[in-house]
């Protein structure tokens, strides 16, 4: 049984944009994560400090990392879809 893609797959004109955007977003997240690890290595007792509504820095920072990753995924998707639509318009106008 051979299963083909549901939609025809061709060259993605937005591929270079998506790659650059993904790399920059990854590097931004990496900086935030490296700071988290550095605090844990250099000043582990700092992570015990209560910073917000009875939660310590480790908990707040950990949840922030998760939320930032989810927000980055939504921003990445929105920006990529926007670029794809912008690149489709000239092709559609040329076909008419």
C-alpha positions, -999 to +999 in steps of 0.1 A: +000+000+000+015+033-011+003+065+005+010+098-014+008+133+001-027+146+005-018+177-015+007+181-043+041+191-030+062+216-049+090+240-043+083+263-014+091+299-024+091+309+013+115+282+024+145+305+029+124+330+048+111+302+071+146+289+077+160+323+086+130+331+108+133+297+126+170+301+132+166+336+147+137+325+169+157+295+180+186+317+189+164+340+209+149+311+228+184+297+233+196+329+250+167+328+274+173+291+282+210+296+286+203+323+312+181+299+330+208+272+331+235+298+340+214+309+370+210+273+381+248+266+378+261+299+392+236+308+418+213+279+425+199+294+457+186+323+437+161+299+422+145+294+456+136+331+459+099+338+459+092+361+431+055+360+422+024+350+442+042+325+464+061+308+435+099+306+434+120+318+405+126+283+392+089+277+388+081+311+373+110+309+349+102+273+339+066+282+331+078+313+312+100+291+291+070+270+281+048+300+274+075+316+254+079+285+233+042+283+226+040+320+217+070+316+194+052+288+176+022+309+171+042+339+159+063+317+136+031+302+121+015+336+116+046+351+099+051+321+077+015+321+065+017+358+059+048+354+038+033+325+018+002+345+010+023+374-001+043+352-024+012+335-038-004+368-050+022+375-078+018+339-090-020+341-091-019+374-109+005+360-135-018+330-141-048+352-148 
